[in-house]
Amino acid sequence: MNDELLDNLRLELRRGSLIVAVLAQLREEYYGYALRKALADQGMDIEENTLYPLLRRLESQGLLVSAWREENKRNKRFYHLSAEGEVILSQLLDEWRSMDASLNRIIGRAPSTSSVEN
């Protein structure tokens, strides 16, 4: 098997998943390192050089809001979902569930209980 090909395909698959994971996690407020740790604790590892540009992009798209605050004598930038981010997350989760149900049908497995069919 071509390991490089598999790695590239795995990265493509993860890219969209990371966006959903970050938006979902930011229903609560986190600063960068704490967000990275919370995601990793749930099995979604993300490198710093991926996370911080993603956070800036999502904020520039209006999906996140951030504020600098001092915590433990250090300035940290805290992020959370904006109102628009909440709407988009809900829509993305609906799309995710629909795709999950479709993929389960395609590969021949019964949809999971969390899947919603259209």
C-alpha positions in Angstrom: 0.0 0.0 0.0 1.1 3.5 -0.8 1.6 5.1 2.7 1.9 8.6 1.2 -1.4 8.2 -0.6 -3.2 7.0 2.5 -1.8 9.8 4.5 -2.9 12.4 2.0 -6.4 10.9 1.8 -6.6 10.7 5.6 -5.7 14.4 5.8 -8.4 15.3 3.3 -10.9 13.3 5.4 -9.9 15.0 8.6 -9.9 18.5 7.3 -13.7 18.9 7.3 -14.0 16.9 10.5 -11.7 19.2 12.3 -13.8 22.2 11.5 -16.9 20.5 12.9 -15.0 19.4 16.0 -13.6 22.9 16.7 -17.0 24.6 16.2 -18.7 22.0 18.4 -16.1 22.3 21.1 -16.3 26.1 21.1 -19.9 26.0 22.2 -18.0 26.6 25.4 -15.2 29.2 25.7 -11.6 28.0 25.4 -8.2 29.5 24.7 -6.0 27.8 22.1 -4.0 25.4 24.2 -7.0 24.3 26.3 -9.1 23.8 23.2 -6.3 21.6 21.7 -6.1 19.6 24.9 -9.9 19.2 25.1 -10.1 17.9 21.5 -7.1 15.6 22.1 -8.8 14.2 25.2 -11.7 13.2 23.0 -9.5 11.6 20.4 -9.3 14.5 17.9 -5.6 15.5 17.9 -4.8 18.7 16.1 -1.4 20.3 15.7 -0.9 23.9 16.7 0.1 24.9 13.2 -3.3 23.6 12.1 -5.4 24.9 15.0 -4.4 28.6 15.2 -4.8 29.4 11.4 -8.1 27.5 11.6 -9.3 29.6 14.5 -8.3 32.9 12.8 -10.1 31.8 9.6 -13.3 30.8 11.4 -13.2 34.1 13.3 -12.7 36.1 10.1 -15.7 34.2 8.6 -17.8 35.4 11.6 -18.2 32.0 13.1 -16.2 32.7 16.2 -15.6 35.6 18.5 -12.5 36.1 20.6 -11.3 38.3 23.4 -7.9 38.7 25.1 -8.0 38.1 28.9 -5.5 37.6 31.6 -5.5 34.2 33.2 -2.8 33.0 35.6 -0.8 36.2 35.0 -0.7 35.5 31.2 -2.7 37.0 28.4 -4.7 34.4 26.5 -7.1 34.7 23.6 -10.4 33.0 24.4 -12.7 31.8 21.6 -16.3 30.8 21.4 -19.0 30.4 18.8 -20.8 33.5 17.5 -24.5 33.5 17.0 -23.8 32.8 13.3 -21.4 30.1 14.2 -24.2 28.3 16.2 -26.5 28.4 13.2 -23.7 27.1 10.9 -22.7 24.4 13.3 -26.3 23.2 13.5 -26.5 23.1 9.7 -23.1 21.3 9.4 -24.2 18.7 12.0 -27.4 18.1 10.0 -25.3 17.6 6.8 -22.9 15.4 8.7 -25.7 13.1 9.9 -27.1 12.9 6.4 -23.7 12.0 4.9 -23.1 9.5 7.7 -26.5 7.8 6.9 -25.7 7.8 3.1 -22.2 6.4 3.6 -23.5 3.7 5.9 -26.0 2.6 3.2 -23.3 2.7 0.5 -20.9 0.6 2.5 -23.6 -1.8 3.6 -24.1 -1.1 7.3 -27.2 -0.1 9.1 -27.1 3.6 10.0 -26.1 4.4 13.6 -28.7 5.7 16.0 -27.3 9.2 15.7 -27.8 9.2 12.0 -30.7 11.1 10.5 -32.1 10.0 7.1 -33.7 12.5 4.7 
